[in-house]
């Protein structure tokens, strides 16, 4: 009787199941999906192959007789939507002049787009076709584009990695909360410029000051007392992991899981031959180079910079020589916070978008760059960051974009097998 009752109760659900003609009926249905209609000359276009990928997930479907399509995804995230242009009518491409606001083809393509959800669980993306020539790039052009993007990414990664390397060099701490310091800079800039509608330059200035304040506060309130109590580097590292988790979920509590855009994100590109760069990309690389040069001057020419290098070499000898180690370490934390904040703002424009966990996505690459260049040396972190940035971007020529960060770690392993101390690190005697 119980089985019969369950069968009767389940029959209304079966009556509402998707019919074979429903778009996306051949997929595993979830609560989240992208959908829309493809038309040409105000007529639906059937049998167009659509695919979506992101976060290790891939799905594919075909438009029905009414040009409708639907692609289900497991969760809210940013995905790449691609139209198989071979399934379009001859001489027809997506009409870029009729795209919805914020939707732009991925560089070097006419049928691939980066899409993300809004406040709801569904996202409608209607695509209109028009006469045009499909864009294709030679391998050399694609390589040039990715090299420039890799340089841009490597420079902004270097800002964060150099700060983390200075902290490690002076204190021996592998700061797992450094990613949250990166996120903090982007959040401060976003709150002032997007939420409070203040000028972006004011938001960036506040982000740098806020990064310095966070570095100073964490050192004065947490790391310095723990160092004076004699905690070892392993205990300090575990504390940094706890601090990372605490800050990360505090960020999520206040801003939620939504992605926020800074003012001027995704501007119109400027063509330099096959290379397409926006003015923000050019400003980002220029700012990164200027700041890196400033850090180099600080370390090589100033008295405190030389003291920082002395502490990195031998803190006991530096203290015996009359150097105020606590004062130098405090300055290093302030500088690391400022560098992380600048990196966070540039990372928000490069991604683009501000999220509560954006710094965590960069943390592994920061450690990879530090280790690759040589632990504790800022210039090693710079070199390692450039290598990581170039490998991450150029590896997508041969491997799926979801695996591009793994390529950087493979290079790290190969180089450490040959040179365990890193590219600019010093050999250490063991035993």
C-alpha positions in Angstrom: 0.0 0.0 0.0 2.9 2.4 0.8 4.5 1.7 -2.6 1.2 2.3 -4.4 0.8 5.5 -2.5 4.3 6.8 -3.5 3.6 5.8 -7.1 0.4 7.8 -7.1 2.1 10.8 -5.5 4.9 10.7 -8.0 2.7 10.7 -11.1 1.9 14.4 -11.1 5.6 15.2 -11.1 6.1 12.9 -14.1 3.4 14.8 -15.9 5.4 18.0 -15.7 8.7 16.5 -16.9 10.4 18.2 -19.8 9.3 16.9 -23.2 11.9 15.9 -25.7 11.3 19.1 -27.6 12.1 21.3 -24.6 15.4 23.1 -25.0 18.0 21.4 -22.8 15.9 18.3 -22.3 18.8 16.1 -23.1 20.9 17.5 -20.3 21.0 16.9 -16.5 18.8 19.6 -15.3 19.8 21.8 -12.4 18.5 25.1 -10.8 21.0 27.2 -12.9 20.9 27.6 -16.6 21.8 29.9 -19.5 19.3 30.2 -22.3 18.1 32.3 -25.2 17.2 32.4 -28.9 19.4 32.7 -32.0 17.9 34.6 -34.9 18.9 35.8 -38.3 16.9 38.4 -40.2 14.3 38.0 -37.4 13.9 34.3 -38.2 15.0 31.5 -35.8 18.1 29.5 -36.7 17.8 25.8 -35.8 20.6 23.2 -35.4 23.2 25.6 -34.1 25.6 23.9 -31.7 26.1 25.7 -28.4 28.6 24.7 -25.6 29.5 26.0 -22.2 32.5 25.4 -20.0 34.0 26.6 -16.8 35.1 25.3 -13.4 35.8 21.9 -14.9 32.3 21.6 -16.2 31.3 21.3 -19.9 28.0 20.9 -21.6 26.7 21.1 -25.2 23.3 21.5 -26.9 21.7 22.3 -30.2 19.0 25.0 -30.9 15.6 23.7 -31.7 13.3 24.5 -34.6 12.4 27.9 -32.9 16.1 28.8 -32.4 15.8 28.3 -28.6 18.6 26.8 -26.5 19.3 26.1 -22.9 22.5 25.0 -21.1 22.3 23.8 -17.5 25.3 24.4 -15.1 25.9 23.1 -11.6 26.3 26.4 -9.8 26.6 30.2 -10.2 30.0 31.0 -11.7 31.6 32.6 -14.7 31.4 30.4 -17.8 32.6 30.6 -21.4 29.7 30.3 -23.9 30.7 29.2 -27.4 28.8 29.0 -30.7 30.2 26.4 -33.1 30.5 28.7 -36.1 30.7 25.7 -38.4 27.1 25.1 -37.6 26.0 28.6 -38.7 24.9 29.5 -42.2 27.7 30.3 -44.6 29.0 33.9 -44.2 27.1 34.6 -41.0 28.5 35.5 -37.6 27.2 36.9 -34.4 26.2 40.6 -34.9 28.4 42.4 -32.3 26.2 45.6 -32.7 23.2 43.8 -31.3 24.8 42.2 -28.2 23.3 42.8 -24.8 25.1 45.3 -22.6 28.2 43.9 -21.1 28.5 41.0 -23.5 31.5 41.1 -25.7 33.3 38.4 -27.8 36.4 37.0 -26.2 39.5 38.5 -27.8 40.4 36.8 -31.1 36.9 35.2 -31.5 33.5 36.2 -32.8 31.5 33.3 -31.3 32.9 32.9 -27.7 31.6 35.0 -24.7 32.3 35.1 -21.0 28.9 35.0 -19.2 27.8 35.0 -15.6 24.6 35.1 -13.6 23.0 38.1 -12.1 20.8 38.0 -9.0 18.6 35.1 -10.3 19.4 31.5 -11.1 18.9 32.0 -14.8 20.6 34.2 -17.5 19.0 34.9 -20.9 21.5 35.5 -23.7 19.8 36.2 -27.0 22.1 36.2 -30.0 21.5 37.9 -33.3 23.3 36.8 -36.4 24.5 39.1 -39.3 26.6 39.0 -42.4 30.3 39.1 -41.6 33.7 37.5 -41.7 34.7 35.1 -39.0 37.8 36.1 -37.1 40.7 33.7 -37.0 44.2 34.2 -35.8 47.4 32.5 -36.8 49.4 30.7 -34.1 52.0 33.5 -34.1 49.3 36.2 -33.5 47.8 34.1 -30.7 51.2 33.6 -29.1 51.9 37.4 -29.3 48.5 38.1 -27.7 49.1 35.7 -24.8 52.6 36.8 -24.2 51.4 40.4 -23.7 48.6 39.2 -21.4 51.0 37.0 -19.5 53.3 40.0 -19.0 50.4 42.1 -17.7 49.4 39.3 -15.3 53.0 38.6 -14.3 53.6 42.2 -13.3 50.5 42.5 -11.1 51.3 39.1 -9.6 54.8 40.4 -8.9 53.5 43.2 -6.7 51.8 40.8 -4.3 54.6 38.2 -4.5 57.3 40.8 -3.7 55.5 41.8 -0.6 55.0 38.2 0.6 58.7 37.5 -0.2 59.8 40.5 2.0 57.6 39.2 4.9 59.1 35.7 4.5 62.6 37.1 4.3 62.4 39.2 7.4 60.2 37.0 9.6 60.3 33.5 8.1 56.5 33.5 7.9 54.7 31.9 5.0 51.7 34.2 5.2 48.6 32.3 4.0 46.5 35.4 4.7 48.3 37.4 2.0 45.6 36.6 -0.5 43.1 38.3 1.8 45.3 41.3 1.8 45.0 41.4 -2.0 41.2 41.1 -1.7 41.1 43.9 0.9 42.6 46.4 -1.5 40.0 45.5 -4.2 37.2 45.7 -1.7 38.2 49.2 -0.4 38.4 50.5 -3.9 35.0 48.9 -4.8 33.2 50.3 -1.8 34.4 53.9 -2.4 34.1 54.0 -6.2 31.1 51.7 -6.8 29.0 51.7 -3.7 29.7 55.3 -2.6 30.1 56.6 -6.2 33.3 58.5 -5.4 36.0 59.0 -8.1 38.1 55.9 -8.9 41.3 57.7 -8.1 40.1 58.4 -4.6 39.1 54.7 -4.3 42.5 53.5 -5.3 44.2 56.0 -3.0 42.0 54.7 -0.1 42.8 51.1 -1.1 46.6 51.8 -0.8 46.2 53.5 2.6 43.8 50.7 3.7 46.4 48.1 2.7 49.1 49.8 4.7 46.7 50.1 7.7 45.9 46.4 7.5 49.5 45.4 7.3 50.3 47.6 10.3 47.3 46.4 12.3 48.0 42.7 11.8 51.7 43.1 12.7 51.0 45.2 15.8 48.0 43.3 17.0 49.0 39.7 16.1 52.4 38.9 14.6 54.6 41.0 16.9 53.0 39.7 20.1 53.3 36.1 18.8 56.9 36.6 17.8 57.7 38.0 21.3 56.1 34.9 22.8 58.6 32.8 20.9 56.3 31.0 18.5 58.0 29.1 15.8 57.4 29.6 12.0 55.1 26.5 11.8 52.8 27.8 14.6 52.8 31.2 12.9 51.9 29.7 9.6 49.0 27.8 11.1 47.8 31.1 12.7 48.0 32.7 9.2 45.8 30.0 7.8 43.2 30.7 10.5 43.4 34.4 9.8 43.0 33.8 6.1 39.8 31.8 6.7 38.4 34.4 9.2 39.0 37.3 6.9 37.7 35.5 3.8 34.3 34.7 5.4 34.0 38.1 7.0 34.3 39.5 3.4 31.7 37.1 2.2 29.4 38.0 5.1 29.4 41.7 4.1 29.5 41.6 0.3 28.0 38.1 -0.4 29.0 35.9 -3.4 28.2 38.4 -6.1 30.9 39.8 -8.5 31.2 43.6 -8.5 32.8 45.6 -11.2 35.0 48.6 -10.7 34.2 51.8 -12.7 35.5 51.6 -16.3 35.9 47.8 -16.4 35.9 46.2 -19.8 36.6 49.3 -21.9 36.9 49.4 -25.6 40.2 47.8 -26.8 43.0 49.5 -28.7 44.5 47.5 -31.5 48.3 47.1 -31.8 48.4 44.8 -34.8 47.0 41.4 -33.6 47.3 42.6 -30.0 44.2 44.1 -28.4 44.8 46.1 -25.2 42.6 48.6 -23.3 43.8 51.7 -21.8 43.4 50.0 -18.4 45.8 47.3 -19.5 48.4 49.9 -20.4 47.9 51.8 -17.2 48.1 48.5 -15.2 51.4 47.6 -16.8 52.8 51.1 -16.4 51.8 51.3 -12.7 53.2 47.9 -12.0 56.6 48.8 -13.6 56.8 52.1 -11.7 55.9 50.5 -8.3 58.4 47.6 -8.9 61.1 50.1 -9.7 60.2 52.0 -6.5 60.6 48.8 -4.5 63.9 48.1 -6.1 65.2 51.6 -5.3 64.0 51.2 -1.7 65.8 47.9 -1.2 69.0 48.9 -3.0 69.5 52.6 -2.2 67.7 53.5 1.1 69.0 52.8 4.6 65.9 51.0 5.7 66.0 48.9 2.5 69.6 47.9 3.2 68.5 47.0 6.7 65.7 44.9 5.4 68.2 42.9 3.2 70.5 42.5 6.2 67.7 41.1 8.3 66.8 38.7 5.5 70.4 37.5 5.4 70.9 37.1 9.1 68.4 38.6 11.6 70.6 37.9 14.7 73.7 39.5 13.2 71.6 42.5 12.0 70.2 43.0 15.6 73.7 42.7 17.0 74.8 45.4 14.5 72.3 47.9 16.0 69.5 47.5 13.5 66.0 47.9 15.1 64.5 44.6 13.7 61.0 45.3 15.0 60.9 48.7 13.3 62.1 47.3 10.0 59.6 44.4 10.2 56.8 46.8 10.8 57.8 48.8 7.8 57.9 45.6 5.7 54.4 44.7 6.8 53.2 48.2 5.8 54.9 48.0 2.4 53.6 44.4 1.8 50.0 45.6 2.6 50.3 48.5 0.1 51.7 46.3 -2.6 49.0 43.7 -2.0 46.3 46.4 -2.2 47.7 47.8 -5.5 47.8 44.2 -6.9 44.2 43.6 -5.8 42.9 46.7 -7.6 44.8 45.7 -10.8 43.7 42.0 -10.4 40.1 43.3 -10.2 40.4 45.0 -13.6 42.3 42.1 -15.1 39.8 39.3 -14.1 37.6 41.5 -14.3 35.5 41.9 -11.1 35.7 41.9 -7.3 34.8 38.8 -5.3 35.1 37.8 -1.7 37.6 35.0 -2.5 39.5 36.6 -5.4 42.8 36.8 -3.4 42.6 33.1 -2.6 42.6 32.3 -6.3 45.9 34.1 -6.6 47.5 32.8 -3.4 48.9 29.5 -4.8 50.5 31.5 -7.7 52.0 33.9 -5.3 53.7 31.0 -3.4 54.7 29.4 -6.7 56.4 32.7 -7.9 58.2 33.1 -4.6 59.5 29.5 -4.6 60.4 29.6 -8.3 62.5 32.8 -7.9 64.0 31.8 -4.5 62.4 32.1 -1.1 62.9 35.4 0.8 64.2 37.4 -2.2 62.0 40.1 -3.6 63.8 40.1 -7.0 63.4 36.4 -7.2 59.7 36.8 -6.6 59.6 39.3 -9.4 61.4 36.9 -11.8 59.2 34.0 -10.7 56.0 36.1 -11.2 56.9 37.0 -14.7 57.6 33.3 -15.5 54.3 32.2 -13.9 52.3 34.9 -15.7 53.8 34.0 -19.1 53.3 30.3 -18.6 49.7 30.7 -17.3 48.6 32.7 -20.4 50.6 30.9 -23.1 49.7 27.4 -21.9 46.1 27.9 -23.1 47.5 27.4 -26.7 47.9 23.7 -25.9 45.8 22.9 -22.8 42.2 23.8 -21.8 41.9 27.2 -20.0 40.7 25.5 -16.9 44.1 23.8 -16.5 46.2 26.9 -17.2 47.2 27.4 -13.5 48.4 23.8 -13.4 50.9 24.5 -16.1 52.6 27.1 -13.9 53.0 24.5 -11.1 54.4 21.9 -13.6 57.1 24.5 -14.6 57.8 25.1 -10.9 58.4 21.4 -10.2 60.7 21.1 -13.3 62.8 24.0 -12.3 63.1 23.0 -8.7 64.3 19.5 -9.8 67.2 21.2 -11.5 67.7 24.1 -9.0 66.1 23.4 -5.6 66.9 26.8 -4.1 65.1 28.6 -6.9 66.4 30.8 -9.7 67.9 33.5 -7.5 68.0 31.7 -4.2 71.2 30.7 -2.4 72.3 27.2 -1.6 71.7 26.2 2.0 73.8 23.7 3.9 71.7 21.0 5.4 72.7 19.0 8.5 
